[in-house]
Amino acid sequence: MKNRFDLIIFDWDGTLVDSIDWIVHCIQNAAVNHNCPIPPAQAAKDIIGLSIENAINTLFPNIDSEIQQKLVNDYSQSFFSKKISPDDLFPGVYEMLQRFKQDGYRLAVATGKKSSGLAQAIEGTGVADLFCTTRCSDQTASKPNPLMIDEIVAELGVSKQRTLMVGDSIHDLQMALNAQVPSIGVSCGAHSESVLQQYQPLVCLSYPTDLMDIL
């Protein structure tokens, strides 16, 4: 796959950052605080990648909108109570991103986070100078709508054939399918390799840093 791509679009949570268990904890904690049914861990993982509003609506479809908004607010408050640092990146991710940039790849992020949350996370992990652009759920359509990828490709002037999407969830890989761009799955986050393989990735890797062996 060497020399096949010019642009690599990464998901954030569960792909570059080891945050899945913390997200699940914050979702389950919000449910406890508002006397809602506590979703099992895998059910909480299944919505990671969606905007938080879509995620809460999916997990709690029979709860009125006022309580859903309280769950959103509670989740956000809990999630951001933990300060993010470079240590939250999966081991070797910073060095991988540096190497890819030095090798001439253009790098981007497409995430279900809100733009303010991603800005805080990018600053906290020290990777701000490594990405050309980002797209968040409050700036465009939520995954798996292809609009995030479409907008990044258009902004950077890169063809879809030369673009790669890398993600850990079914929403990332479904978005890539919808956008008609190749994808690679990583099984260190929300979904297992067997689940990700159903969404036709070129390959499924254990960790994002395994990309260095094939790109």
C-alpha positions in Angstrom: 0.0 0.0 0.0 3.0 2.3 -0.1 2.6 5.4 -2.2 -1.1 4.7 -2.6 -2.4 7.6 -0.5 -1.8 11.3 -0.1 -4.3 12.0 2.7 -5.0 10.0 5.9 -8.1 10.9 7.9 -8.1 9.6 11.4 -10.9 9.1 13.9 -9.9 10.4 17.3 -11.4 8.5 20.3 -10.3 4.8 20.3 -8.1 5.3 17.2 -5.5 7.8 18.2 -6.5 8.2 21.9 -7.1 5.5 24.5 -10.4 6.9 25.7 -13.0 4.2 25.1 -13.2 2.9 28.7 -13.5 6.5 30.0 -16.3 7.3 27.6 -18.2 4.2 28.7 -17.7 5.1 32.3 -19.1 8.6 31.7 -22.1 7.4 29.8 -23.0 4.8 32.5 -22.4 7.4 35.2 -24.8 9.8 33.6 -27.4 7.1 33.4 -27.0 6.4 37.2 -27.2 10.1 38.0 -30.6 10.5 36.2 -32.1 7.1 37.2 -32.0 5.7 33.7 -31.3 2.1 32.7 -27.5 1.6 32.7 -26.4 0.5 29.2 -24.0 -2.5 29.1 -20.4 -1.6 28.2 -20.6 -2.9 24.6 -23.9 -1.0 24.0 -22.1 2.2 25.1 -19.1 1.4 22.9 -21.5 0.8 19.9 -22.5 4.5 19.8 -18.9 5.9 20.1 -18.3 7.9 16.9 -21.7 9.4 16.7 -22.4 12.9 17.9 -23.2 12.8 21.6 -26.8 13.8 20.9 -27.3 11.0 18.5 -25.5 8.6 20.9 -27.8 9.5 23.8 -30.9 9.2 21.6 -29.8 5.8 20.4 -29.0 4.5 23.9 -32.1 6.0 25.6 -34.8 6.2 22.8 -37.8 6.1 25.2 -36.7 8.9 27.5 -38.1 12.4 26.9 -35.9 15.1 25.3 -35.5 17.0 28.6 -33.8 14.0 30.3 -31.8 13.2 27.2 -30.4 16.7 27.3 -29.5 16.3 31.0 -27.7 13.1 30.1 -25.8 14.9 27.3 -24.8 17.7 29.8 -23.9 15.2 32.5 -21.8 13.1 30.1 -19.9 16.2 28.9 -19.2 17.5 32.4 -17.9 14.1 33.5 -15.8 13.5 30.3 -14.0 16.9 30.6 -13.4 16.6 34.3 -10.4 14.5 33.3 -7.5 16.5 31.9 -6.1 15.0 28.7 -2.4 14.8 28.1 0.1 13.2 25.6 0.0 10.1 27.8 -3.6 9.5 26.6 -2.4 8.8 23.0 -1.9 5.2 22.2 1.9 4.4 22.6 3.8 5.5 19.5 1.0 7.5 18.0 2.8 10.9 18.3 5.9 9.5 16.6 3.8 7.9 13.9 2.0 11.1 13.1 5.3 13.0 13.0 6.8 10.4 10.6 3.8 10.5 8.3 3.9 14.3 8.1 7.6 14.2 7.4 7.0 11.7 4.7 4.6 14.1 2.9 1.2 12.7 4.0 -1.5 15.2 4.7 -3.3 14.3 8.0 -6.8 15.1 9.2 -9.2 14.2 11.9 -12.9 13.3 11.5 -14.6 12.8 14.9 -18.0 12.7 16.6 -16.6 15.1 19.2 -17.7 18.7 19.3 -15.2 21.2 17.9 -14.5 22.7 21.4 -13.8 19.3 22.8 -11.5 18.3 19.9 -9.6 21.6 20.2 -9.0 20.9 23.9 -7.9 17.3 23.2 -5.6 18.3 20.4 -4.0 21.0 22.5 -3.7 18.6 25.5 -2.0 15.9 23.5 0.3 18.2 21.7 -0.5 17.2 18.2 -2.0 20.5 16.9 0.8 21.1 14.3 0.5 17.7 12.7 -3.0 18.0 11.2 -4.0 20.0 8.1 -7.7 20.2 9.1 -10.4 18.6 11.2 -14.2 18.0 11.1 -16.4 17.6 14.2 -20.1 16.7 14.7 -21.2 20.3 15.4 -19.6 21.5 12.2 -21.1 19.1 9.7 -23.3 15.9 9.6 -22.6 13.2 12.2 -21.1 9.9 11.1 -21.9 7.7 9.2 -23.0 10.5 6.9 -20.1 11.0 4.4 -20.1 14.8 4.6 -17.1 15.0 7.0 -14.9 13.1 4.5 -16.4 15.0 1.5 -15.6 18.3 3.1 -12.1 17.4 4.1 -11.3 16.1 0.6 -12.7 19.2 -1.0 -10.9 21.5 1.3 -7.5 19.9 0.8 -8.0 19.2 -2.9 -7.2 15.5 -2.7 -8.9 12.8 -4.7 -11.0 10.2 -2.9 -8.9 7.5 -4.5 -5.8 8.9 -2.7 -7.6 9.3 0.6 -7.6 6.8 3.5 -10.0 6.7 6.5 -8.7 5.0 9.7 -11.1 4.2 12.5 -12.0 1.9 15.3 -15.8 1.9 15.0 -18.4 0.7 12.6 -19.5 4.4 12.2 -16.0 5.3 10.9 -15.9 2.5 8.4 -19.5 3.0 7.3 -18.8 6.7 6.7 -15.9 5.6 4.5 -18.1 3.3 2.5 -20.7 6.0 2.1 -18.0 8.4 1.0 -16.5 5.8 -1.4 -13.0 6.1 0.1 -10.8 3.1 1.3 -10.6 2.5 5.0 -8.4 0.6 7.5 -9.9 -0.6 10.8 -8.1 -0.7 14.2 -9.4 -3.1 16.8 -8.0 -1.2 19.9 -11.2 0.8 20.4 -14.9 0.4 20.2 -15.3 -2.7 17.9 -13.5 -6.0 17.4 -11.8 -7.0 14.2 -14.6 -9.5 13.4 -17.2 -6.7 13.5 -15.0 -4.2 11.6 -14.3 -6.7 8.8 -18.0 -6.5 7.9 -17.5 -3.0 6.7 -14.9 -3.9 4.0 -11.7 -2.3 5.3 -8.5 -2.9 3.3 -7.1 -4.5 6.4 -7.8 -4.5 10.1 -4.9 -3.7 12.5 -4.4 -4.2 16.2 -3.1 -0.6 16.8 -2.8 2.5 14.7 1.0 2.4 14.8 0.8 -0.8 12.7 0.1 1.5 9.8 3.8 2.3 9.7 4.5 -1.2 8.5 2.2 -1.0 5.5 2.1 2.7 4.4 
